Amino acid sequence: MTPWMVLTAFVAAINLAAFTALRGRWDRRLLVLAVASLAGTIIGDAIGSRTGLEVVRIGDFHLVAASVAAQLAMLATDLLAHLGPARPLEGRGGAPRDGGPTDR
């Protein structure tokens, strides 16, 4: 593996850990957030190299641009996940189990 791939995976993992620690919960969306973090890190590094943003660099890797883009990608993913349909709580609402009238 090239150093760029290792550094990308490492920065994505650190950003994922920071995002989930700040959010305060590890739930079933962790895999989706990991993919968003990895994609955001790659896109952020590409944007940093195209724009010439050289705040903190490690070799050819633009660390600040990659971290900001990873955080934004995970934030967008989390916000989009909250817009989806909510699961109904078991035993509340919905259709009655025995086919009879509901209690209100």
Secondary structure by P-SEA (a helix, b strand, c coil): ccaaaaaaaaaaaaaaaaaaaaacccccaaaaaaaaaaaaaaaaaaaaaaacccccccccccaaaaaaaaaaaaaaaaaaaaaccccccccccccccccccccc
